[in-house]
Amino acid sequence: MQPAFLMHKHGGRITALTSIAHDTEDGVASWHFYGSVDWSDGSKSKEIIIPPWALCCDHKNPDAVAEVNTALQKLNDYLAEVGTWHEKTKWVRGHAVSWTPKQKTGSRSL
């Protein structure tokens, strides 16, 4: 996915979202994107982890909002296919768990 409007919460433009992935550590799963960012200081990062909470955009721009929604829908589709959402949050060693993957790790290209 080659976004035109996505920004990174820590200051930079997201230039690519290449895949969605999840992993599990000590029974607690997490999920994220991999992609590239052109940072505000002029540096560039390629194939880095971009957590969903780091996606930002100009919410006054309908195209930007649509782009964020598309990325998050792709993430949701992936999570629904490779795991199970829990109706009730479980607690694992002090961590709230609302989703359990079928496999400990996995990824999908975008």
C-alpha positions as CSV (number, residue, x, y, z in Angstrom):
1,M,0.0,0.0,0.0
2,Q,1.5,3.3,-1.1
3,P,-0.3,5.9,1.1
4,A,-0.6,9.5,0.1
5,F,-1.8,11.0,3.3
6,L,-0.7,8.8,6.2
7,M,1.5,10.4,8.9
8,H,3.3,8.8,11.8
9,K,2.4,10.0,15.3
10,H,6.1,10.7,16.1
11,G,6.5,13.1,13.1
12,G,6.9,11.9,9.6
13,R,5.1,10.8,6.5
14,I,4.4,7.1,6.0
15,T,5.4,6.3,2.5
16,A,4.6,2.6,2.4
17,L,2.7,0.0,4.3
18,T,4.1,-3.3,3.1
19,S,2.7,-5.9,5.4
20,I,0.6,-6.7,8.4
21,A,2.0,-9.0,11.1
22,H,1.4,-10.4,14.6
23,D,3.6,-12.1,17.1
24,T,3.1,-13.5,20.6
25,E,5.3,-13.2,23.6
26,D,4.6,-15.0,26.8
27,G,1.0,-15.7,25.7
28,V,0.2,-12.1,24.8
29,A,-0.3,-11.3,21.1
30,S,0.4,-7.9,19.4
31,W,-0.1,-6.8,15.9
32,H,1.4,-4.1,13.7
33,F,2.2,-2.9,10.2
34,Y,5.6,-3.0,8.5
35,G,6.4,0.0,6.3
36,S,8.6,3.0,5.5
37,V,8.6,6.5,7.0
38,D,10.2,9.7,5.8
39,W,10.9,11.4,9.2
40,S,10.5,15.1,9.9
41,D,14.2,15.5,10.5
42,G,15.0,14.3,6.9
43,S,16.0,10.7,7.8
44,K,14.2,7.7,6.4
45,S,13.3,4.3,7.8
46,K,12.4,1.3,5.7
47,E,10.6,-1.9,6.8
48,I,10.1,-0.8,10.4
49,I,7.3,-1.7,12.7
50,I,4.5,0.8,12.6
51,P,1.9,0.2,15.4
52,P,-1.7,0.9,14.5
53,W,-1.8,3.7,17.1
54,A,0.9,5.5,15.3
55,L,-1.2,6.1,12.1
56,C,-2.3,9.8,11.9
57,C,-3.9,12.0,9.3
58,D,-5.6,15.3,8.7
59,H,-9.1,14.5,9.8
60,K,-10.5,17.4,7.8
61,N,-9.4,15.7,4.6
62,P,-11.9,13.0,3.6
63,D,-9.3,11.3,1.3
64,A,-6.9,11.0,4.3
65,V,-9.6,9.6,6.6
66,A,-10.5,7.1,3.9
67,E,-6.8,6.0,3.6
68,V,-6.5,5.4,7.4
69,N,-9.8,3.5,7.4
70,T,-8.6,1.4,4.5
71,A,-5.4,0.5,6.3
72,L,-7.2,-0.3,9.6
73,Q,-9.9,-2.4,7.7
74,K,-7.1,-4.5,6.1
75,L,-5.6,-5.0,9.6
76,N,-9.0,-6.0,11.0
77,D,-9.6,-8.4,8.1
78,Y,-6.2,-10.0,8.8
79,L,-6.9,-10.3,12.5
80,A,-10.3,-11.8,12.0
81,E,-8.9,-14.4,9.6
82,V,-5.8,-15.5,11.6
83,G,-7.2,-15.3,15.2
84,T,-10.2,-15.0,17.4
85,W,-11.6,-11.9,19.2
86,H,-12.9,-12.6,22.7
87,E,-16.2,-11.3,23.9
88,K,-14.7,-10.8,27.3
89,T,-11.2,-9.6,27.8
90,K,-8.9,-12.2,29.4
91,W,-6.0,-11.3,31.7
92,V,-2.6,-13.0,31.1
93,R,0.1,-12.1,33.7
94,G,-1.4,-8.6,34.1
95,H,-1.9,-8.0,30.3
96,A,-5.4,-7.5,28.9
97,V,-5.9,-10.0,26.0
98,S,-8.8,-9.4,23.7
99,W,-7.5,-11.4,20.7
100,T,-5.8,-14.8,20.4
101,P,-4.0,-15.9,17.2
102,K,-4.2,-19.4,15.7
103,Q,-0.4,-19.4,15.2
104,K,2.2,-17.6,17.4
105,T,3.4,-15.5,14.5
106,G,2.3,-14.6,11.1
107,S,2.2,-11.9,8.4
108,R,0.6,-10.9,5.1
109,S,1.8,-8.6,2.4
110,L,-0.3,-5.6,1.5
